[in-house]
Amino acid sequence: MNNRTTRIAPATLLGLSLLCATLLGACGRSDEERTAGQKLDSAIAKTEQSAQEAKTATENAANRVEGAAERMTAKAEDVAVTAKVNAALAGDPSLSALKINVDTVDGKVSLSGFAPDNASRERATELAKAVNGVVSVDNKLEVKP
């Protein structure tokens, strides 16, 4: 992604303000009692307000993008943890042939499915806890010989 920042020089902004003021002055017939200076001041104020609104909108959009990026990063970390736990379980001879469901949310791993015995069930918990990024393990494995 290519990020570019465009900056407008104060003189350019003033020139745009003057142009806007001129155009507004030419179009506005209802405020003929106002002086040219008042019209210019009004146009400058409107331009400054528009610039502030644009800045606020840009900041809000940046905050939303940042929040989305953080959520995506957290989700990617959970997916990586799930994959590592699955790999650890697949590498264990007593657990490799079993279908154990692994779900991860915010580093909290949940194991569900079946284990052949209590020792294998506990082994699954230990293997999951050993994975980097795991915060806790909720072992819901049922012992089914």
N, C-alpha and C positions, 0 to 999 in steps of 0.2 A: 504494500500500500504506500502510496506517495503522498506525504503530508506537506502541504504548502501553506504558508501564512502570507496573506496579502496585507500590506500596511498602506494606509492612505496618509499622505503627508498633510499636516495641518493646513498648508496653503491650498492644497487641492480640495480639502474639505470646505474651506472657506469659499473657494471658487464655486463648488457645487452648491453651497448654501446661497451664494449670490445669484446663481443661475435659477435655483428653485424660487428664490424670492422674486426675481424678475418675472418668471413664468406665472407664479401665483398672483403677482400684482397685475399682470396683463389679463389674466382670466377672471379675477374677482371684481365684479362690478358692484357688488353689494357693500363693499367697505371703502367706497371712494372718499369718505370723510377722513380716513386714516392717512397719515403722512407716509411718504415713501420710507422713511426711517422706521416707523412703527411696523410697516409691512415687512421690511427687511428683518427687524428684530423677531417678528412672529415667525417668519420663514426659518430663521436660524434656530429658534427654539424648537420648532417642529422637526427640523433636521436632526438636532441634538437628541430629541426624544426618540426619533426613529432609530438613530444610531445606538442609543442605550437599549432600546427594545431588541434590536438585532444582536447586540452583545449578550443580553440576557438569554435570548433564544439559543445562541451559540453555546453559551455556558451550560444551559439545561441539556442540550443535545449531547454535549461532551460528557456530562455526568451520566446520562442514560447509556451512552456507549461504554463508558468505563464500568458501570454496574453490570452490563451485559457481558463484558469481557471477564469480569471477576466470576460471574456465575458460570460461564463457559469453562474457565480455568478450573473451578471447583469440580465441575462435572467431569472434566477430562481426568482430573486426579482420582476421582472415584472409579472411573472406568479402568484406569491403570491399576488401582488397588485390586479391583475385582479380578482382572486378568492375572495378576501376580498370585492371588490366593488360589485361583483355579489351577494355575501351574504348580503351586506347592502341593495341592491336594492330588493332582494327577501324578506327581512324582512319588507319592507314598504308595507302596505295594498294597496295603490293606484298604486304601481309599480310592485308588486310581480307577477301578472298574465301576465305581458307584456314581450315580447321578446325584450330585450335591449342588443345589442352587445357591449361588453366592450373590448377594445384593449388597451394595455399598452406598451409603448416603452420608456425606460429610465425614468420611473416614470410619463410620460405624458399620461394621460388617455383620450381616445376618446370614447364617447357614441354615438351610432347610433341606429336607430329604431324609435319607435313611443311612444308618451305619450298621455294620454287621455285629458290633458288640460295643460295650461301654468304653473299652480301651481305644477303639478306633474313633469313637465319638469325641473323646477327650483329646486324642491326637489331632483331630481336625481343628479343634479350638487352638491348640498350641501352634500348629502350622500357620493358621490365620493370624494369630497375634504376632508371629515373628516377621510378618511382612511389613516393610517400611511404609508408613502412612496410615496404618490401622490404628484407630483410636480405641475401639472396643469391639468385642465379638459377642454376638447374641446367638448361641448355639441352640437351634431348634431341631437338630437332628433326632430322629426317632431310631431306637435300636430295634432292628428287624433282622434276625438271623437268616 
